Amino acid sequence: MADIQNGDSCSSSPLELFERVTAQGEKVRSLKAGKASTEEIDAAVKLLLSLKVTYKTATGQDYKAGSPPVDFSPVSNNGPITTQDEDFVDPWTVQTSNAKGVDYDKLIVRFGSSKIDKELINRIERVTGKTPHHFLRRGIFFSHRDMNQILDAYENKKPFYLYTGRGPSSEAMHVGHLIPFIFTKWLQEIFNVPLVIQLTDDEKYLWKDLTIERAYEYAIENAKDIIACGFDINKTFIFSDLDYLGMSSGYYKNVVKVQKHVTFNQVKGIFGFTDSDCIGKISFPAIQAAPSFSSSFPQIFKDKKDIQCLIPCAIDQDPYFRMTRDVAPRIGYLKPALLHSVFFPALQGAQTKMSASDPNTSIFLTDTPKQIKTKINKHAFSGGKDTIEEHRKYGGNCEVDVSYMYLTFFLEDDDKLEQMKQAYTSGALLTGELKKVLIETLQPLIAAHQQRRKQITDEMVKQFMTPRKLAFDF
């Protein structure tokens, strides 16, 4: 990159300034490493410092390597997001300082997506003739991109397909991991469309301290939990990246097409990659992008390249698909549509990160009824008051109470949920009683999941994961 004099920087976007500072920093390092003359190094350092001042003036924040500015456009405004209230969201980290959780309205503005409003929910009901899922009614899936296009296609009898996924970082999944799959299953049933599920075992190998064999084992174990959600084997293809990439030329061709159309500077801007990240990480986003295109699955869609894709996922995955949507028209494909869900809170509250390595941060699908009861009673953050007297007088706060938050996900009865909200807020319902309702909701749900999972054999997993024609003709 050519040296930029300070005067040229005034009209630059924050992202361009960020990239110039980064490039100049790399230049200084290479001059020092190459033992350049003192004058040359001093001149380069002087320019670096002046670029950093310009950057701070333009963005109001100090330059920090690997953390691009938050207010920038077009494709790149989906990078790591930090709001004034210290919400930080990228595909690997979600942090908030607010007990209520991430401010999703701000996130919609930052990411440039659209809110799922009453009008869209009513249209889904009209078009499908089905009552909207409680995840839609309660704002658990709260944001979208181009969902109206999908509904237009459906009304005009044009096909589309669903794509979602899971990063298999541990053998056992927790209840939060079920959210996209519960909703995707509902979408598949009401629209009667093919579904592809990506297991990014390659990503977990690149990012975590795992052997490649262990990452693949986790993918197979997670596939059993996904199948236990009740997906139809005739309409669903589950694939491990480590497996499928090597056997599908359609998939790999699309990966390479995406790779050609995204620059290193773009992925650094979007994902915050640095020069010390392995090249596997830098090229991985193309692998998550490629299933958005029907030609990645010739066994399902034959040679059709124009079948649109709908992706239900948590909003932290959006950066991948902002990139995908930017690239799609340049390589002759339709942009995928998206439905975004909120994050599932840790037991200790929305400010705590759930961790597979700390079993007390969530309810796992392998937990016994006793473990579920103990975890909720002992660890679920309460929005109640310190004493019964105070609670009866002032009431509890449902906005920060984890037991209530979990019930919004798993208690399907709207009237019962509303009654409990009013009773808890007024002080009539105590924290212990609210926790009891959650325990009695989750225990049978998880026991039923465990029973279904027990029935799933290695042969069934193999059938789901074999590339094949599904029950649709294209």
DAKA-V173133 format. One record per pair of residues at least 24 apart in sequence whose C-alpha atoms are under 6 Angstrom apart, sorted by the first residue. I is the first residue (numbers start at 1). GAP is how many residues later the second one is. D is the distance in Angstrom with one decimal. If there is no record, write none. Layout:
BEGIN
i = [I,I]
gap = [GAP,GAP]
d = [D,D]
END
This chain:
BEGIN
i = [15,17,21,24,66,66,66,67,68,75,76,78,78,78,79,79,90,91,91,96,97,99,99,99,100,100,101,113,113,114,114,115,115,116,116,140,140,141,141,142,143,143,144,144,144,145,145,146,147,160,160,160,161,161,161,161,162,162,162,162,163,163,163,163,164,164,164,165,165,165,166,167,167,168,168,168,169,170,171,171,173,173,174,174,174,175,175,176,180,194,195,196,196,196,197,198,199,199,200,202,228,228,234,234,235,235,237,237,238,238,239,250,250,251,254,255,255,255,258,259,289,292,299,299,300,300,301,309,310,310,310,311,312,312,313,314,314,315,315,347,347,348,348,348,349,349,369,373,384,391,392,395,395,395,396,396,403]
gap = [57,38,30,24,206,207,208,205,201,248,194,33,192,241,191,192,226,225,226,255,254,251,252,301,299,300,249,31,32,29,30,27,28,26,27,201,202,199,200,199,196,197,194,195,196,192,193,191,190,147,148,149,32,33,34,148,33,147,148,149,32,33,34,148,33,147,148,32,33,34,33,32,33,33,50,51,35,48,47,50,191,192,189,190,191,188,189,168,133,41,41,40,41,42,41,41,40,41,41,40,224,225,236,237,235,236,227,228,226,227,226,45,46,45,36,31,32,35,28,27,35,44,169,170,169,170,173,27,26,27,28,27,26,27,27,26,27,25,26,32,33,31,32,33,32,53,74,66,47,36,35,30,31,32,28,29,32]
d = [5.9,6.0,6.0,5.8,4.6,5.9,5.5,5.5,5.7,6.0,5.1,5.5,5.9,4.9,3.8,5.4,5.4,4.8,5.2,5.4,5.8,5.6,5.8,5.6,5.6,4.9,4.8,6.0,5.8,5.5,5.3,6.0,4.5,5.1,5.0,5.4,5.5,5.4,4.0,6.0,6.0,5.1,5.3,4.5,5.9,5.2,5.0,5.1,6.0,5.4,4.9,5.7,5.5,5.1,5.9,5.0,4.6,5.7,4.9,5.9,5.7,4.9,5.8,5.0,5.1,5.7,6.0,4.9,4.4,5.8,5.1,5.8,4.9,5.9,5.5,5.2,5.9,5.9,5.0,6.0,5.9,5.9,5.6,3.9,5.3,6.0,5.9,5.4,5.9,5.0,4.8,5.9,4.9,5.8,4.6,5.3,6.0,4.7,5.7,5.9,5.4,5.0,5.4,5.4,5.3,5.8,5.6,6.0,5.7,4.9,5.3,5.8,4.6,3.9,5.5,5.2,5.5,5.4,5.6,5.8,5.5,5.9,5.4,5.2,4.8,5.9,5.6,4.9,5.8,4.7,5.5,4.6,5.8,4.6,5.3,5.2,4.5,4.9,5.8,5.9,4.5,5.9,5.5,4.9,5.4,6.0,5.4,5.8,5.9,5.4,4.2,4.7,4.6,3.7,5.4,4.7,5.8]
END
